[in-house]
């Protein structure tokens, strides 16, 4: 079980240009500690990624995970985001920090 991630929670990008960013999207109908729950397909806040000697901006979406808890942000079910979930294969970012200390999901 892992803590559920919400909008504004910390992502460690594993990029040299911007080392951290945050979860951008959240389902406003489902909140934890007043923050909308982040979900698979939700975006990370735009950040820079190393490409050679340049640092272009990208805005990855959360990859599918193994959560058994779902939200319906666009009318279709999708898994909630949790600490440790990642944005691969496009981004190597991992959700590493949350304000939520009480709500867990499998």
C-alpha positions as CSV (number, residue, x, y, z in Angstrom):
1,X,0.0,0.0,0.0
2,X,1.2,3.5,-0.8
3,X,0.0,7.0,0.0
4,X,-2.3,8.6,-2.6
5,X,-0.7,11.5,-4.5
6,X,-2.5,14.8,-5.0
7,X,-2.1,17.9,-7.2
8,X,0.9,19.8,-6.1
9,X,2.8,16.8,-4.7
10,X,6.5,16.5,-5.4
11,X,8.0,14.6,-8.4
12,X,11.8,13.9,-8.5
13,X,12.4,14.2,-12.3
14,X,15.9,12.4,-12.4
15,X,16.8,15.1,-15.0
16,X,19.8,17.4,-14.7
17,X,18.1,20.6,-15.8
18,X,15.1,20.5,-13.4
19,X,15.5,18.0,-10.6
20,X,12.0,18.4,-9.2
21,X,8.5,19.3,-10.4
22,X,5.0,18.7,-9.1
23,X,1.8,16.8,-10.0
24,X,-0.3,19.2,-12.0
25,X,-3.7,17.6,-12.6
26,X,-6.1,16.3,-10.0
27,X,-9.8,15.2,-10.0
28,X,-11.6,18.0,-8.1
29,X,-14.4,15.6,-7.2
30,X,-12.1,13.4,-5.1
31,X,-9.9,15.2,-2.6
32,X,-7.4,14.2,0.1
33,X,-6.6,16.8,2.7
34,X,-8.3,19.4,0.5
35,X,-6.2,18.6,-2.6
36,X,-7.6,16.9,-5.8
37,X,-6.3,13.4,-6.3
38,X,-3.7,13.0,-9.1
39,X,-4.4,10.1,-11.5
40,X,-3.0,8.0,-14.4
41,X,-3.0,10.3,-17.5
42,X,-2.6,13.4,-15.3
43,X,0.2,15.7,-16.2
44,X,3.3,16.8,-14.3
45,X,4.0,20.5,-14.2
46,X,6.1,21.4,-17.3
47,X,9.8,21.1,-16.6
48,X,13.2,20.9,-18.4
49,X,14.8,17.6,-19.5
50,X,18.4,17.0,-20.7
51,X,18.7,16.5,-24.4
52,X,22.4,16.7,-25.2
53,X,23.5,20.2,-24.1
54,X,20.0,21.6,-24.2
55,X,17.1,21.6,-21.7
56,X,13.8,21.6,-23.6
57,X,10.5,21.7,-21.7
58,X,8.3,18.7,-21.5
59,X,4.9,18.0,-19.8
60,X,4.7,14.2,-19.3
61,X,1.6,12.2,-18.2
62,X,1.5,9.6,-15.4
63,X,2.1,6.1,-16.6
64,X,-0.4,3.3,-15.8
65,X,0.3,1.7,-12.4
66,X,-1.1,-1.2,-10.3
67,X,-3.5,0.7,-8.1
68,X,-6.9,-0.9,-7.5
69,X,-8.5,2.5,-6.7
70,X,-10.0,4.5,-9.5
71,X,-11.3,8.0,-10.2
72,X,-13.3,9.3,-13.1
73,X,-11.7,12.6,-14.1
74,X,-12.9,12.6,-17.7
75,X,-15.9,10.2,-17.4
76,X,-13.7,7.1,-17.8
77,X,-12.1,5.2,-15.0
78,X,-8.4,5.7,-14.3
79,X,-6.1,4.6,-11.5
80,X,-5.2,7.0,-8.7
81,X,-1.6,8.2,-8.4
82,X,0.5,7.0,-5.5
83,X,3.9,7.7,-4.0
84,X,6.4,5.8,-6.1
85,X,4.4,5.9,-9.3
86,X,6.3,7.1,-12.4
87,X,5.9,9.0,-15.6
88,X,7.9,6.5,-17.8
89,X,8.6,5.8,-20.6
90,X,8.6,9.4,-21.7
91,X,9.9,10.8,-18.4
92,X,11.9,9.2,-15.6
93,X,10.1,11.2,-12.9
94,X,8.8,9.5,-9.8
95,X,6.3,10.9,-7.3
96,X,8.4,11.2,-4.1
97,X,6.5,13.6,-1.8
98,X,3.0,14.1,-0.7
99,X,1.1,16.3,1.8
100,X,-1.2,13.3,2.4
101,X,-0.3,11.3,5.5
102,X,-3.5,9.4,6.0
103,X,-5.0,7.9,2.8
104,X,-3.5,4.8,1.2
105,X,-4.3,2.8,-2.0
106,X,-3.3,-0.7,-3.2
